Amino acid sequence: MAAKKRRRRRRKSSGFFLSVITFCIVIAAIITSVTVFLKVAEVQVTGTTRYDAADIIATSGIETGDNMFMINKFDVAERILDKYPYIEQIKIRRKLPDTFTFEITERVPAAYIENQGNRWLIDNNAYILEMLTPEAKVTVPKVSGCVVKTPYAGSMLDLENPDQLPVIKEVLTALRYADMGQNIVRVEVEKLYDINIIYGDRFLVALGDTTKLSKKIEMLRAVIAELTDFDKGTINVSAVKEARFKPNASIDLSEKPRPAPQNTEPAGDTGSEESTATEEVAPDEEETSDGEKAEDTDDKTESEN
């Protein structure tokens, strides 16, 4: 009887060790397949128009034959974002068995600023993209009325008056999402309570501050839609509830300090020739800004396993 029990114990012990050995063999086979067989054969880059895909791949440090699972995707993304200012976001994915994909989102120029005679392109989040050559033509507005500290590509705009930075972001973002940036020549932010934009060679637009900025932009669009291609003058949307146009065929739109535009009375009260668009706004309505983004967009990186 005792001998039978001993034999059963030996069989159980042998079965346990056999299971452990089998498990180890399976793990070793998995590790071997990962380290030996899953190697990089191709890197694909999509979404970039500013940079050559081969340059981005070279910057990533990934080479053919590297192990797919020994590559740190966050380190790769950081290297690429540090070198290429126009890249706002990069998604890095492993596509088994042998491919990496880089999905890139690029920044869009929204304006330019001047510093010591040089022009610097920025996006709507005030991220500096590049210094323009003297002969380069621009199709984005100039931001004026602010003093820029030492600028360099790949950094946030640094101003002597830091309170101007969120205002610049908000105005540029509102213009971008209203699809009006291409018509704006200049954004004047010297006085935060008296922001002006210059629309083509036709209008001085008085925004006031950034309160309910998206509604002011909507009112601006409504007034311009009612005017002819030959109208010039001042459009005042600072009151939010109404937009007023004051004709002035000889208006001076050159860059210079300006007195704050006065809110004129409606045409029926003054006898002046004005156009007025109105919109009722509830007194307790919350301030909104269409298309507003988080401030840390310039450092945004997504890397998915």
GIFENGI-V842305 format. One record per residue. N is the residue number from 0. RES is the residue in three letters. PSI is psi in whole degrees, -180 to 180 (NA if undefined). NEAR is the number of other C-alpha atoms within 12 Angstrom. Layout:
n->(N/N)
res->(RES/RES)
psi->(PSI/PSI)
near->(NEAR/NEAR)
//
This chain:
n->(0/1/2/3/4/5/6/7/8/9/10/11/12/13/14/15/16/17/18/19/20/21/22/23/24/25/26/27/28/29/30/31/32/33/34/35/36/37/38/39/40/41/42/43/44/45/46/47/48/49/50/51/52/53/54/55/56/57/58/59/60/61/62/63/64/65/66/67/68/69/70/71/72/73/74/75/76/77/78/79/80/81/82/83/84/85/86/87/88/89/90/91/92/93/94/95/96/97/98/99/100/101/102/103/104/105/106/107/108/109/110/111/112/113/114/115/116/117/118/119/120/121/122/123/124/125/126/127/128/129/130/131/132/133/134/135/136/137/138/139/140/141/142/143/144/145/146/147/148/149/150/151/152/153/154/155/156/157/158/159/160/161/162/163/164/165/166/167/168/169/170/171/172/173/174/175/176/177/178/179/180/181/182/183/184/185/186/187/188/189/190/191/192/193/194/195/196/197/198/199/200/201/202/203/204/205/206/207/208/209/210/211/212/213/214/215/216/217/218/219/220/221/222/223/224/225/226/227/228/229/230/231/232/233/234/235/236/237/238/239/240/241/242/243/244/245/246/247/248/249/250/251/252/253/254/255/256/257/258/259/260/261/262/263/264/265/266/267/268/269/270/271/272/273/274/275/276/277/278/279/280/281/282/283/284/285/286/287/288/289/290/291/292/293/294/295/296/297/298/299/300/301/302/303/304)
res->(MET/ALA/ALA/LYS/LYS/ARG/ARG/ARG/ARG/ARG/ARG/LYS/SER/SER/GLY/PHE/PHE/LEU/SER/VAL/ILE/THR/PHE/CYS/ILE/VAL/ILE/ALA/ALA/ILE/ILE/THR/SER/VAL/THR/VAL/PHE/LEU/LYS/VAL/ALA/GLU/VAL/GLN/VAL/THR/GLY/THR/THR/ARG/TYR/ASP/ALA/ALA/ASP/ILE/ILE/ALA/THR/SER/GLY/ILE/GLU/THR/GLY/ASP/ASN/MET/PHE/MET/ILE/ASN/LYS/PHE/ASP/VAL/ALA/GLU/ARG/ILE/LEU/ASP/LYS/TYR/PRO/TYR/ILE/GLU/GLN/ILE/LYS/ILE/ARG/ARG/LYS/LEU/PRO/ASP/THR/PHE/THR/PHE/GLU/ILE/THR/GLU/ARG/VAL/PRO/ALA/ALA/TYR/ILE/GLU/ASN/GLN/GLY/ASN/ARG/TRP/LEU/ILE/ASP/ASN/ASN/ALA/TYR/ILE/LEU/GLU/MET/LEU/THR/PRO/GLU/ALA/LYS/VAL/THR/VAL/PRO/LYS/VAL/SER/GLY/CYS/VAL/VAL/LYS/THR/PRO/TYR/ALA/GLY/SER/MET/LEU/ASP/LEU/GLU/ASN/PRO/ASP/GLN/LEU/PRO/VAL/ILE/LYS/GLU/VAL/LEU/THR/ALA/LEU/ARG/TYR/ALA/ASP/MET/GLY/GLN/ASN/ILE/VAL/ARG/VAL/GLU/VAL/GLU/LYS/LEU/TYR/ASP/ILE/ASN/ILE/ILE/TYR/GLY/ASP/ARG/PHE/LEU/VAL/ALA/LEU/GLY/ASP/THR/THR/LYS/LEU/SER/LYS/LYS/ILE/GLU/MET/LEU/ARG/ALA/VAL/ILE/ALA/GLU/LEU/THR/ASP/PHE/ASP/LYS/GLY/THR/ILE/ASN/VAL/SER/ALA/VAL/LYS/GLU/ALA/ARG/PHE/LYS/PRO/ASN/ALA/SER/ILE/ASP/LEU/SER/GLU/LYS/PRO/ARG/PRO/ALA/PRO/GLN/ASN/THR/GLU/PRO/ALA/GLY/ASP/THR/GLY/SER/GLU/GLU/SER/THR/ALA/THR/GLU/GLU/VAL/ALA/PRO/ASP/GLU/GLU/GLU/THR/SER/ASP/GLY/GLU/LYS/ALA/GLU/ASP/THR/ASP/ASP/LYS/THR/GLU/SER/GLU/ASN)
psi->(-46/-36/-38/-41/-41/-39/-40/-40/-39/-39/-42/-42/-42/-40/-38/-48/-35/-40/-42/-44/-42/-44/-44/-39/-42/-46/-43/-38/-39/-47/-41/-42/-37/-45/-26/-42/-35/80/151/127/-22/144/124/136/127/154/-3/135/-16/-32/153/135/-37/-36/-41/-42/-42/-41/-33/-28/-2/130/155/132/-13/151/133/-36/4/2/127/109/-31/-38/-40/-47/-42/-42/-42/-44/-35/-31/-29/100/-30/-13/115/-38/144/130/124/126/143/129/95/144/-11/21/139/142/137/115/114/137/125/151/153/127/134/-23/178/156/161/145/115/44/-5/148/133/127/139/158/-174/-10/16/32/128/126/-45/162/129/148/156/-32/-4/136/144/148/17/158/159/140/120/167/10/150/120/133/-170/110/153/148/137/18/164/149/130/117/152/-35/96/-19/-19/-22/-53/-29/-45/-45/-45/-43/-47/-38/-42/-41/-38/-47/-14/-2/45/-5/-33/-16/-8/132/-39/147/119/118/22/-42/120/-20/-4/67/134/149/144/118/107/-141/30/-42/139/119/119/113/-20/-133/-166/10/127/49/-40/-37/-36/-40/-39/-42/-40/-46/-40/-42/-47/-37/-27/-15/162/170/-10/-7/142/156/-155/131/120/114/16/-23/-7/-51/-22/152/135/137/128/110/143/96/-22/26/139/113/14/160/116/162/141/145/149/130/139/144/112/160/157/155/-37/-23/-24/-20/1/162/97/155/139/131/134/155/127/137/125/139/-32/16/135/148/134/160/111/133/16/140/164/148/-23/24/-34/-22/11/124/132/127/116/140/NA)
near->(7/8/9/10/11/12/13/14/14/14/14/14/14/14/14/14/14/14/14/14/14/14/14/14/14/14/14/15/15/15/17/15/17/21/21/20/20/27/28/29/22/25/32/27/27/26/23/25/17/21/23/16/23/19/18/35/26/19/22/33/23/35/24/20/22/24/28/32/27/20/26/23/28/21/21/31/36/28/23/35/33/26/23/34/33/33/40/37/30/38/31/34/30/29/21/20/20/26/26/38/33/35/28/32/28/26/34/31/35/41/43/41/43/29/25/13/12/20/31/38/41/42/44/41/37/44/39/37/38/33/26/24/13/12/9/15/12/25/20/34/37/37/42/31/31/29/24/29/18/19/29/24/28/29/30/33/41/27/26/16/20/21/20/32/30/29/39/49/38/38/48/47/35/31/39/31/23/26/19/28/34/23/26/34/32/39/42/42/41/32/26/28/22/31/39/45/46/39/33/28/25/31/37/42/41/42/43/34/32/36/27/30/38/32/33/43/44/30/35/42/27/23/31/34/15/19/24/13/14/16/28/27/34/40/44/45/46/36/35/33/25/30/38/43/42/36/26/21/17/17/19/18/28/20/20/15/17/21/14/23/25/20/24/27/21/21/18/12/10/11/12/17/19/29/33/32/29/23/20/15/16/11/10/8/12/13/19/18/28/25/21/27/24/17/22/18/24/34/25/24/28/24/23/18/17)
//
